[in-house]
Amino acid sequence: MTTAQLTSPGSTALVVTVPDEPNPEGWPGRAHRESGTLPLSRLRRVTDHIREHLDKDLTLAQLGAVVHMSPYHFARLFQRRTGLPPHRFVVRARIDHATTLLAAPELSIARISHVVGFRTPSHFSTVFRRIVGATPSEYRARVLRTGRSHGEGGRDGME
């Protein structure tokens, strides 16, 4: 137990005893260490939600609601835990999923852009190029070329 004495000018001292344990009997159920970072269980819950709903418009308010936090508080703790603001994390998750989809030729690039949550293929292409360093078409061509050479047992420049 920690005891602190609080005083203000012209008043009597107020003595407060604070338990050292994070959740003693009779105290609220919130552990004090949660105030500094987003607990892993909540981080997992929100990242799973992001991955399951990439095709939807994900707002800060919605993401905060998933872990029962205000948008501002959630954004601060999320960035502290991951190193990225929530919006940037969502964009990266969308691009990561797009790189997986681009490795197969079945879906068009326009369809992939919608599947991963971009409103227009041109915006998808711009963001993809900024993050990956190549347009979706260039990336797909490179992956398919590399995949075919490995899949067919052909040469890939290494002997």
C-alpha positions in Angstrom: 0.0 0.0 0.0 1.2 3.5 -0.8 0.0 6.4 1.3 0.0 10.0 -0.1 -0.9 13.2 1.7 -2.7 15.8 -0.4 -3.0 19.3 0.8 -4.1 22.6 -0.7 -3.6 26.1 0.7 -6.0 26.9 3.6 -7.3 23.3 3.9 -6.6 20.3 6.0 -4.6 17.4 4.8 -6.2 14.6 3.0 -4.6 11.2 3.3 -5.1 8.7 0.5 -4.1 5.1 0.5 -3.6 3.5 -2.8 -3.1 -0.3 -3.1 0.1 -1.6 -4.8 -1.6 -4.5 -6.4 -3.2 -3.7 -9.8 -6.7 -5.1 -9.0 -7.3 -5.6 -5.2 -10.7 -6.8 -4.0 -13.2 -3.9 -4.0 -11.3 -1.7 -6.5 -12.3 -1.2 -10.1 -11.3 -3.9 -12.5 -8.9 -1.8 -14.6 -5.2 -2.6 -14.2 -3.2 0.6 -14.0 -0.6 -0.6 -16.6 -3.3 -0.5 -19.3 -3.4 3.2 -19.3 0.1 3.4 -21.0 -0.3 1.0 -23.9 -2.9 -1.0 -25.6 -3.1 -4.5 -24.1 -2.2 -7.3 -26.5 -5.7 -8.8 -26.3 -7.3 -5.6 -27.4 -4.6 -5.1 -30.1 -5.4 -8.6 -31.4 -9.1 -7.9 -31.4 -8.8 -4.7 -33.4 -6.2 -6.0 -35.9 -8.4 -9.1 -36.5 -11.4 -6.7 -37.0 -9.3 -4.7 -39.5 -8.3 -7.8 -41.5 -11.9 -9.1 -41.6 -13.3 -5.7 -42.7 -10.7 -4.4 -45.2 -13.3 -3.9 -47.8 -15.3 -1.5 -45.6 -14.7 2.1 -44.6 -13.0 1.8 -41.2 -13.3 4.9 -39.1 -11.4 5.7 -35.9 -14.6 5.7 -34.0 -15.5 2.2 -35.2 -12.0 0.8 -34.4 -12.1 2.4 -31.0 -15.6 0.9 -30.4 -14.2 -2.6 -31.1 -12.0 -2.2 -28.0 -14.5 0.0 -26.0 -12.4 3.1 -26.1 -12.8 6.7 -27.3 -11.4 7.3 -30.7 -8.7 9.7 -29.5 -7.6 7.4 -26.6 -7.6 4.4 -28.9 -5.5 6.2 -31.5 -2.9 7.2 -29.0 -2.5 3.8 -27.4 -2.6 2.0 -30.8 0.2 4.1 -32.2 2.2 3.7 -29.0 1.9 -0.1 -29.3 2.4 -0.5 -33.0 4.4 2.5 -34.0 1.8 3.4 -36.7 -1.3 5.5 -36.5 -4.5 3.4 -37.0 -5.1 4.8 -40.5 -1.6 4.0 -41.7 -1.9 0.5 -40.2 -5.2 0.0 -42.1 -3.7 1.2 -45.4 -0.7 -1.1 -44.9 -2.9 -4.1 -44.2 -4.9 -3.3 -47.4 -1.7 -3.2 -49.4 -0.4 -6.4 -47.8 -3.6 -8.2 -48.7 -3.4 -6.8 -52.2 0.1 -8.2 -52.8 -1.3 -11.6 -51.9 -4.2 -11.2 -54.3 -1.9 -9.9 -57.1 0.1 -13.0 -57.1 -2.7 -14.9 -58.8 -4.0 -13.7 -62.2 -7.7 -14.6 -61.6 -8.8 -11.2 -60.2 -8.5 -7.9 -62.2 -6.5 -5.1 -60.5 -9.7 -3.0 -60.4 -11.5 -5.9 -58.6 -8.6 -6.3 -56.2 -8.7 -2.5 -55.4 -12.3 -2.9 -54.3 -11.8 -6.1 -52.4 -9.1 -4.4 -50.3 -11.1 -1.3 -49.6 -10.1 1.3 -52.1 -12.8 3.3 -53.7 -11.1 3.7 -57.1 -8.4 1.7 -58.9 -6.4 4.9 -59.5 -6.2 5.7 -55.8 -5.3 2.1 -55.1 -2.5 2.3 -57.7 -1.2 5.5 -56.3 -1.0 4.2 -52.7 0.3 0.8 -53.8 3.2 2.5 -55.8 4.0 4.8 -52.8 4.3 1.8 -50.4 5.6 -1.0 -52.6 7.6 1.0 -55.1 5.9 -0.4 -58.2 2.4 -0.2 -59.7 0.1 -3.1 -59.1 0.6 -4.1 -62.8 4.3 -4.0 -62.5 4.2 -5.9 -59.2 1.9 -8.6 -60.6 4.1 -9.1 -63.8 7.2 -9.4 -61.6 5.6 -11.9 -59.2 4.0 -14.0 -62.0 7.3 -14.0 -64.0 9.3 -15.1 -60.9 6.6 -17.7 -59.9 6.5 -19.2 -63.4 10.3 -19.6 -63.6 10.4 -21.3 -60.2 7.2 -23.4 -60.8 8.4 -24.7 -64.2 11.9 -25.5 -62.9 13.3 -22.9 -65.3 16.3 -20.8 -64.7 16.0 -17.7 -62.5 19.5 -16.4 -63.1 21.1 -18.5 -60.3 23.2 -21.5 -61.3 
